[in-house]
Amino acid sequence: MLPLIDELLRHKWWANSQILHSVEQHPPAAEDPELHKLLHHILVSNRYWLLLTLGQPFVDEQEKHIPESQAALTSQFDRTELLELDWLSRATSDELDRQLQPRALPGIAISVAQAMMQTVLHSQGHRSQCATRLRALGGTPAPTDFVLWVREQKASADSI
């Protein structure tokens, strides 16, 4: 399962960067509070599960503070991506089976693999909402399909 989780997480970060770039390229979108809030929600949800996986504290007052600028938000996405990819580079199959006790779901244990699937699926749904909002503001969202990411990865590997 580790190779699949690896692909899904890497696609998630690629797709996040695609939507962030699309927003940055369209000033009305970069300044839209609703879109900014949606993007921040993607980040906060991802950070909740990642920090739980890493055994690090999730401090609501810090994490739920929405950055004032699109650039600051993008920077937080970048830092979180590096943190998650660093964890992923060391993750093992046994690590994916480890049970987590999320405070958001008292009395339920979630495996690390399930937590990672949550971040992938949750962000996918909200990226769709972001794309819809971006279109409503007159922008054009970049495609974020998994198969397009796969094609890009194969093209990069073939060029080496």
N, C-alpha and C positions, 0 to 999 in steps of 0.2 A: 504494500500500500504506500510505502514511502515515496516511490517514484511518482505515483499519481498525485499525492499531496504536494510534492515538490513542483510539479507542473502547474497545478491549480493555483498555488500561492504565487508562483512567478507570473502566471498570466494575470492574476489579480493586480499585481503591482504594475504591470505593463498597461492594463486597462485603466487603472487609476491615473497613471501618468497621461494616457491618451485623453481622458476626459478633463483632467486639470489643464492640459495644454490647450484644448479646445476652448475652455472657459477663459483662459488668459488671453487668447487671441481675439476675443470679442469683448470689448470694454463694457458694454451694458451687462453682460453676464458676469464679468469679474467684479462688478459693483453691485450685483443683485443680492440682497440680504437672504432671500429664500434659497437661492442656489448655494450661497456661502454656508448657510445652516445645514443643508443636505450634505454637502461635502464634508463638513466638520463631523456630522453624525457618522458618516462612513469611517472616518478616522478614529473617532472615540470608540466605536464598537470594535474596530480592529484592535485598538490598543487595550481595551478591556480584556479580551481573550488572550492576546499576546502576553500582557503583563501577568495574567493569571498563570499562564503556561510557564513563564519564566520565574514565577514565585516572587514577583516584584509588586510593590503596592500600587494600586490604582487610587489616586487621590482625587476624589470627585471635584473639589474646588479648582484644582489645576487642570485636570483633563477636560472638564466641561466648559472651560473658559474659551469662547470662540475668538480666534485671532482677528484683529481688526482688518488686516489686509489679505488679499489673495496670495501675495508672495509669502507672508508668514505662514499661512495655512499650507501652502505647497512645501515649504521648508519642513513643517512638522510631518507631512506625508513622507518626505525624503528620509528624515531621521528614523521614522518608524519602519520604513522599508528596510533600511540598513540593519536595524535591530532584529527584525524578523528573519532576514536572509542570513544573518550571522547565526541565529539559533538554528535555522534550517540546515546550514552547512555542517552542523554537529549532530543533528537529530538522528535517532535510530528508530528502528521498528518498535523496540521496547518502549521508547519514549512516547510513541504515538498511542500506545496502550495505557499509559499512565492515566490515572483517574484524577480529575479536578473537582473541586467543590465550589462552584460559582455562587457568590453571594446573591446574584440576581435570580437564582433558581434554588432556593433552600430545599434541602432534603434530596437533591438529585445529583448524582455523579455523572460527569461528562468526560469522555476520554479526550486526550489531547487531539487525536485525529478528528473527533467530532467538533471540538472547538475550532480547529482549523477549517473544517467544512463550513461551520457557521460563518466564519469571516468571509469565506469565498462567496457563499450564496447570499449572505446579507448585503455585501458590497455590490454584488451583481444587480440585485433588485434596486438599490438606491442609485447606482450609476444610470440605470434606465430612467429613473425619475429625473436625474440631472440632465440627461440627454433631451428628454421631453421639455424641460424648463429652458434649456439652452435654445432649442428650436423655437419655442414661444417668444424668446427674446431676440430672434432673428439670426442666431448663430448656427453653426453646423458642427455637430459632434463628430469626432473621429470615430471610425468603426472600432469596436472592441471585442469582436467575436473571437472565441478561443481558437478556432481554426485559422484565423488570420495571424494570430500569435504563433501558432505552430508553423505556419508557412514562413514567417519571418525568422524563426529559430532555425529551420532547415536551411534557409538561404544564407544565414550567417555562418552556419556550420560548413556549408558547401564552399564558401568563399575563403575558408581558412586553409 
